[in-house]
Amino acid sequence: METRELKEVVKEKYGQAAVRARDGGQSACCGTAPSSDACCDPITSNLYDASQAGEVPDLALKASLGCGNPTALAELRAGETVLDLGSGGGVDVLLSARRVGPTGRAYGLDM
């Protein structure tokens, strides 16, 4: 598959996840099945506790294609800089931004 063709396939899949989330559905996590059916793995399901989920838009959580919660493991401090590669809906970027505060920076880079 050529690079251009691969990019189009990836963009289509991300677009489908965004439409599903907008329409009230859930996105798949780390795979192709809807999260309500396939994400019972403790590493890929229930990634964010209630307090974290309350800090970000509900639509961002629904559109997330995340496979982990790096903010649960990272020891972020005020003033630090964070780069989230493959940031998707931006959930981890938003949570990181709160932790590094106004003196820090949080960047999300995705397709």
C-alpha positions, 0 to 999 in steps of 0.5 A: 500500500502506498503512503498516500493510500495508507493516509487516506485509510487512516483518515477514513477510520478516524473520521468514522470514529468521530462520526460515531462519537458525534452520533452517540456511539462509542469508538473502538479501543485498540481494535475494530469492535465497539468499545462496549462489546470488546473493551473489557481488558483492564488496560484498554477499558475504563481508562479515566476515573470519574474525576479525569473524565469530568475534566474533558469534553464528553465527546472527546472521551467518546471519540478516543481511540486510546489504548492506555492512560499515560497521565495515570503513569506520568509524574507531570509537574507544573512548568513541564512540556508534554508532547502526546504523539497520536493524540486523537481526540486530545483527552491526554493532552487536555489532562496533561495541560491541567497538570503542567499548568499555565507555566507548562505546555501540552502539545498533541500531534496526530495525523 
